[in-house]
Amino acid sequence: MAIKISKQIVWLLLAAVSWIIALLAATGNILADDTTGRLIYTIAWAAIGLGWIGRYMIEKRKIAKLE
């Protein structure tokens, strides 16, 4: 049970890091200097963050089925 909970925390932390990178890309602090590059990186990292949230939800559903 503890292993499943730690996996959930990992997925949420990865999502948070991805969204922080997306915010930094949107403001132009990292990754790209031009507007198009910032937009592409922002969308990409936000999508990666949503993917990690999806993994979290799958893991949460697996735990619910086991209980």
N, C-alpha and C positions, 0 to 999 in steps of 0.2 A: 504493500500500500504506500509506503513512504517513497518508493522508487517512482511510482506513478505521479505522486504529488510533485516531486522534484522535476519530473519531465514537464509538467504543466508550468512550473515557475520558469524553467528554461525557455519554453516557447514564448511566454509573456515578456521575458527580458529581451529575447531576440527581436520581438515585435517593437518593443520600446526603442531599442538601439536603431532599428531600421527607420523608425519614424523620426528620430532625432537627426539621423543622416539626411532624411528627406527634408526636414526643416532647414538644416544647414545648407543643403543644395538649393532650396528655394530662395534663401536670402543671398546666395552667391558667395558664401563664406568658404565653401569647398567645392571641389570637383569641376566646376565649369565657370567660365567668365561671361559667356554670351547668354542671351535670354533663352534661345532654343535649347542649349545644353542644360541650363538650369531646369527647364520644364521637363525634359526627358529624364534627367536624373531624379527629379522630385517624384514624377509619376512612377518610375521604376522602383525606387526605394519604398514608396508608399504601398505599392503592390506587393513587394516582398514582405512588408509588415503585415499586410492583410493575410498573406500566405501563412505566416507564423501564427496569427490568430486562428486561422482555419485548423492548423495542427493542434492548437490548444483545445479547440472545440471537439475535434475528433478524439483526443485523449480524454477529455471530460466525459464524452459519451461512452467510451469504452469502460471507464471507471463506473459510471452509472449502471451499465449493463451487468457488471460483475457483482454489484451490491444488491 
